[in-house]
Amino acid sequence: METKITSASKEVIISDSRPTVVIGERINPSGKKKLGEALKAGNLDIVRKEAKAQTEAGADILDVNINIFGVDEVDLLPRAVQAVMETTDIPLCLDSANTEALEAALKVYKGKPLINSVSGEEKSLAAVLPLVKGYGAAAVGLVQDDEGIPHDAKRRLAVARKIVKRAEAVGIPREDIIIDCLSLAVGADMTAGLGVLEGARLIKKELGVNLTLAVSNISFGLPDRELLNNAFVAMVIDAGVTCVIADVAKLRPAVLAADLILAKDKYARRYTEGFRQRQKPPPKK
């Protein structure tokens, strides 16, 4: 199963047979006061800076999310996408719950983007799937329906199957739906990690689709979050997750290590190159 995401000049292929793809998460105002204030002022300098930094840190795809209260997403999301495209040549993930903003961004995007996201909720399926089909995009499918986020693996599979079935019914190929099992905070529910891992394995076995996950959700509210995230990312890759949404600079070394151990890195080339990159002195400001 191969999911192809492209920019104007680059192609990223997400597949079990290839190294894990890392989607940079830092262009998102949640918990970032300076970025939020800049976006409200229409200033995209921090967006450009984050795009450059994440690309240099080894991101394969960049998530672009500018959703914050007080911002006109329909106006700002396409402008942010344009700014990122002018800064980096890697593919983008367009992240918004506002379908008008998504369509505005799709109109300016050059390539085949990933849309984040569609869920199993009826209103989401009805609104987002036509955009995915109409613009030839791929989409993240969240295992959440009108009853909320399921906690057990079988219910996660049921929602994933619903999303895939509805997508295929409107002509979207299965390879263009990447399922997100939705990690929850293990500090609030000690079984949250197991639920994700079991769900991922079951969905991979039954549907064969590519899987993604926002890894850092698992450590929310706990100390030393990076330690938990690094441990969790190795487990989810082993469970079948083929692309992770993460802070690239912090988590990519653990991804490279997991890929090497799981025989996804021939002759340890990517792991060794990542080590060499981290040894280089930071550029002078």
URDAUR-V950132 format. One record per residue. PHI is phi in radians with two decimals (NA if undefined). D_CENTER is the distance of its C-alpha to the mean C-alpha in whole Angstrom. Layout:
# URDAUR-V950132
[[PHI/D_CENTER] [PHI/D_CENTER]]
This chain:
# URDAUR-V950132
[[NA/17] [-2.06/16] [-1.88/13] [-1.83/14] [-2.09/12] [-2.31/14] [-1.87/16] [-1.15/19] [-2.32/20] [-2.28/17] [-2.15/16] [-2.04/13] [-1.93/14] [-1.74/12] [-2.85/14] [-1.08/16] [-1.49/19] [-2.09/17] [-1.03/15] [-1.10/12] [-1.49/9] [-1.94/8] [-1.75/5] [-1.22/7] [-1.80/7] [-1.39/11] [-1.49/12] [-2.78/12] [-1.29/16] [-1.07/15] [1.34/18] [-2.12/18] [-1.06/22] [-1.11/22] [-1.13/19] [-1.05/20] [-1.14/24] [-1.12/23] [-1.13/21] [-1.10/24] [-1.53/26] [1.35/24] [-1.63/24] [-1.85/21] [-1.07/22] [-1.17/20] [-1.04/17] [-1.12/19] [-1.11/19] [-1.16/16] [-1.07/15] [-1.14/18] [-1.11/17] [-1.21/14] [-1.10/15] [-1.15/18] [-1.38/16] [1.89/14] [-1.08/11] [-1.62/10] [-2.45/8] [-2.01/8] [-1.45/6] [-2.08/10] [-2.30/11] [-2.09/15] [-1.34/16] [-2.65/19] [-1.00/22] [1.73/25] [-1.90/22] [-1.48/23] [-1.08/19] [-1.07/21] [-1.45/23] [-1.46/20] [-1.05/17] [-1.10/18] [-1.18/20] [-1.16/17] [-1.06/16] [-1.10/19] [-1.10/19] [-1.19/16] [-1.10/17] [-1.36/21] [-1.70/19] [-2.42/17] [-1.83/17] [-1.47/14] [-1.12/12] [-2.12/10] [-1.96/7] [-1.56/10] [-2.02/9] [-2.85/12] [-1.61/14] [-1.64/17] [-1.17/18] [-1.16/20] [-1.16/18] [-1.04/16] [-1.15/19] [-1.08/20] [-1.25/17] [-1.07/17] [-1.17/21] [-1.72/20] [-1.26/17] [-1.88/19] [2.24/17] [-1.96/15] [-1.52/12] [-1.78/8] [-1.78/9] [-2.07/7] [-2.93/9] [-2.09/13] [-2.11/14] [-1.44/17] [-1.23/19] [-1.01/22] [-1.14/22] [-1.22/18] [-1.02/19] [-1.19/22] [-1.53/20] [-1.60/17] [-1.01/18] [-1.07/20] [-1.18/18] [-1.03/16] [-1.17/19] [-1.10/21] [-1.81/19] [1.08/18] [-1.61/14] [-1.99/12] [-2.48/10] [-1.47/8] [-1.87/11] [-1.48/11] [-1.38/14] [-2.43/16] [-2.21/19] [-1.18/22] [-1.72/23] [1.85/20] [-1.59/18] [-1.27/20] [-1.77/21] [-1.80/22] [-1.10/21] [-1.15/23] [-1.23/22] [-1.06/18] [-1.06/19] [-1.07/21] [-1.21/19] [-1.06/16] [-1.11/20] [-1.08/20] [-1.09/17] [-1.09/18] [-1.10/21] [-1.21/21] [-1.13/19] [-1.12/21] [-1.14/24] [-1.76/23] [1.66/23] [-1.58/19] [-1.17/19] [-0.98/17] [-1.16/16] [-1.67/14] [-2.03/12] [-1.90/9] [-1.49/10] [-1.90/9] [-1.32/12] [1.07/11] [-1.31/12] [-2.06/15] [-1.21/18] [-1.25/20] [-1.20/22] [-1.61/23] [-2.53/23] [-1.12/24] [-1.67/23] [-1.06/19] [-1.13/18] [-1.08/20] [-1.06/19] [-1.16/16] [-1.10/17] [-1.16/20] [-1.11/18] [-1.07/15] [-1.10/18] [-1.20/20] [-1.13/18] [-1.07/17] [-1.15/21] [-1.47/22] [-1.93/19] [1.26/18] [-1.42/15] [-1.27/12] [-2.21/10] [-2.26/6] [-2.88/7] [-1.49/7] [-1.08/10] [-1.22/12] [-1.05/12] [-1.10/15] [-1.78/17] [-0.97/17] [1.47/21] [-1.96/22] [-1.33/24] [0.88/23] [-1.07/19] [-1.08/18] [-1.07/20] [-1.11/19] [-1.07/15] [-1.13/17] [-1.17/18] [-1.18/16] [-1.11/13] [-1.12/16] [-1.17/17] [-1.24/14] [-1.13/14] [-1.12/17] [-1.40/17] [2.07/15] [-1.23/11] [-1.87/10] [-2.56/7] [-1.98/6] [-1.74/4] [-2.77/8] [-1.32/11] [-1.01/11] [-1.05/15] [-1.49/15] [-1.84/13] [-1.04/14] [-1.00/17] [-1.20/17] [-1.12/14] [-1.09/17] [-1.14/20] [-1.11/18] [-1.06/18] [-1.10/21] [-1.14/23] [-1.63/21] [1.10/23] [-1.89/20] [-2.44/21] [-1.09/25] [1.03/27] [1.03/25] [-1.14/24] [-1.18/21] [-1.07/21] [-1.19/25] [-1.15/23] [-1.08/21] [-1.08/24] [-1.09/26] [-1.09/23] [-1.27/23] [-1.47/27] [-1.21/27] [-1.15/29] [-1.09/27] [-1.13/28] [-1.20/31] [-1.43/30]]
